[in-house]
Amino acid sequence: MKVLTVVRQVPDAESSLRAANDSIDLSNTRLVMDTMDEYGVEEALRLREAGSGIEVIALAVGRAANEEILRGALAMGADRAIHVKTDLVLDPVALSGVVAKIAVAEGVELVLCGGRQTDWDSEALGAAAAERLGWPQLTWTNELALKDGSLTGRHDLDEGSEGFTVALPAVVTTQQGLNEPRFPTLPNLMKARKKELRTETLEAYGVVPMVRVVKTEIQSRKRLQEITVAGDDPEGAAAKLAGILRTELKVVA
């Protein structure tokens, strides 16, 4: 059985960003695997370690720098990796076209991807991939197990959580709480250099962006200033403070 786990490269949450020429300049920004996707890689490895005879394939679509996170997935324990190279920025729905075609070509029975795509602030990838494949989708999972060709587990709902059982193939989205991703060991880092990392081009899949990014901005917030309101009249001081919040800091009650 083959499991495809989608990984994406995003800016480190601790890194600072800089806007330049209507786009985000990432030249001095540390890029890492999206945390949501790390849970998918880890869960694929745990399903394999449970004795299900699984081959774990990591997939990244994007610029050459994505090879770094694929090497990271291989060092965690993925069996091989596929890098679809492109300088184009693919929105989640367009990206799902590549995911679906590779899943079919590789004979994959389970696709794992993060529940939310950090850079797009979107939850569309899993749903779009499932729709293209015609497979069931389980979202926001916090427990998974595989037995006799069926996947069981639990996932979050607005009201709490519920258990499920679904026959494969299926698409599953992952989240914090499903597992704790492992750190690659030195021996596994060395082994990752010898594992297969296949490179392909986006043109081979006939996928084009469905959303065109024309301008990117970094939202900045005005730093709060220390405000001192003195006086012996509490009601007057409160009214003065409320006025400052409304007119200067634009806080609306």
N, C-alpha and C positions, 0 to 999 in steps of 0.2 A: 504494500500500500504506500502511496505517495502523499505527502502533506506539503502544500505550498504555503510558506509564510512570507508575507509582504513586509518589507522594511523600507523606511523612508528616512532621508537625511534632513534634519532641521537644525536651526541654531540652538546652541546650548541655552537653557533658560537663564543661566547666570551671566551670559555674554551680553555686551552692549551692542546695539545696532546703530547704523548710521545711514541716513538717506542721502542719495547723490543722483542727480539727473533723473528724477522721477522714478527711482528704483532703490532697492535696498542694497547697500554695498556690504557684501559678506566677506570681503578679502581679508579682514582682520578678525573675523568672527569664528569661534570654535563651533564646528558642526558635529552633531552626534546622531545616533539612531533615535528616532522618536520613541519616547518611553512606552507609549501604548503598544508599539510594535515589538518592543523587547519582551513584553508579556506573551506575545504570540510565538516568538522563537522559543522561549522557555517552555511554553506549554506543549509545543510540538516535540521538544526533546523529552519531556516527561512522559508523553504518550508513547514515544518510542521505547523509553526505558522501562515502561510497564510490560513490555514483551509483546508488542503488537506487530512486530516485523515492519516497521515504518522507515521510509526514506524521507529525510527532511530536506526540502529545497528552499533556499532563501532567494527572494526576488527583489531587485531594486530597479527603478526606472528613473533615469536622470543623468546628470552630468558625470564626468569622469571621477569626481571626488567621491561618488557613491561607492566606489570600490572599497573604500575604507570601512564603511559600515557592513558591507558584505563580508569582508575579512573578519570583522568582529563577530558576525553571525556564525561564520565557519569556526572561529575560535571558541565560541560558546558550545559548538558541537554539531552544527548543521552539516549534512553530508556533502552538499555541493551548492553552487550558487549560480544565478543568472543575472547578468547586468544588461539591461536594455538602455543603451547610451543615447542621450539626446540633450541638447541645450535648451529645448523648448520646456516651458513650464506647463505641466499637465494638471488640469483640474481633476478632482476625484472621479468624476463621471468618465472623462476621457481615459484616465488611468485604469479604470475598471475594464476598458476594452482590451488593454494589454494583459491584464491579470486573467481575464476569461479565456483569451486565446492561448495563453501559455498553459493554463490549467487543462484545457482540452488536449493540446499537443503533447503534454507530459503524462496524460492519463492520471491526473490528480483526483483524489476523492475527498480531500478536505482542504479548504482555503482558510487561513487564519490571517486577520489583519486587525489593526488597532481600531477601537471603537470610535475614536475621533482623530481626524487628521489635524495636527497642531497648526501647520502653516496656513491651512485654509479654514481652520476652526469649523470643520465639517464632519458629519457622520455619514456621508454619502457613499464612501468607497465600498463598504461591505454590501450595502443594499443594491448598489448598481451592479456589482459583480454577480451577486446572486440572481438578479433579474436577467442579466445577459446569459447566464448559464442555465437558467430555469431550475435552480436548486433552492431548497429551503435555507433560510437564514436565521441564526440565533445570535442575538445582540447582547452586549454587556454581560458576558458570561463571568461567573465567579467560581465555577466548579465544572470540570470536564472529566469524562472517563469513556474509554472505547472498549466495546465488547461485541464480538460476533457481527461486525459490520454496522453496528448502531452506536450512536453517540448519546450519552446521558449526562446530565448535569443540572446546574441551576443558573438562572440569570436574573438580573434586576428588572423590576417593573416600577412604575410610579408608586404603586401601593406597597411594594416590598420586593419579594422575589418568588419565583416558582420553579419547580422541577420540570424537566423535559426529557423526552427520548425521541431521537430522530434517526431515520435510516440514512446512511451515506449514499451519494455525495451531499455535502453541505458547505455553507459558508458561515464562519463563526467570527464574531468580533470580540476582542479581548480588552481587559481593563485592569486597573490597579485592584489588588485583592484576589485576583485569580491565582497568582503565584508570586514568588520572589525571584527575579532573574538572577542567574548565577554570574559570577565574574570569571572570565577566561583564565585558565591556569597557564603557566609558562609552557608546559609540554603541548597543550592544545594550541597555543599561539604558534608554536613551531609547526605543528601538524597542519594548521590552516594554510600555510604557505604552499603545501603540496596538494591541497584539495582542488577539485575542479571549480573554476570560476569562468563560465562561458560568457562571452561578450557578443551582443547582437545589436542591430540598429533598429530604431523606432520605425523606419520606413518599411521594414519587413512585416509589420503588423497593420499597416494602413490606418494608424490612429493619429488624429490631429486634435489639438486643444479645442474644447467646446467653449471655453471662456478665454477671452483675450485680455491680458493685463495691460492697461494703458498708462497707469500711474500708481506708484506706491508711496505712501506717506507713513511716517512714524508719529503716532499720537502722543503728544506731550501734555502733561498736566502741570498746572501752575503750582509751585511749591507753596505749601501753607505757611503763613507767617504767624509769628507769635502776636497775639492780640491782648492788650491789657485795657480793661475798662475799670476805671477807678471812680469812687464816689460813695456817698453815704445812702443814696437812694437806690435800693435793689431793683425796683420796677423800672426806674429810669435807665439804670445800667443794662438791664435785660433788653429794653427797647433799643438802646444804642447798639448793643451787640447784634441784635437781630437785623438792624439796618446795615451794619457792616457785612454780615453774611450774605444779605440779599444783593447789595449794590456792588461790593468789591469782589467777593468770592463767588457770586452767582449761585448761592445755595438757595434752592426753592423749597419751602416747607410743604 
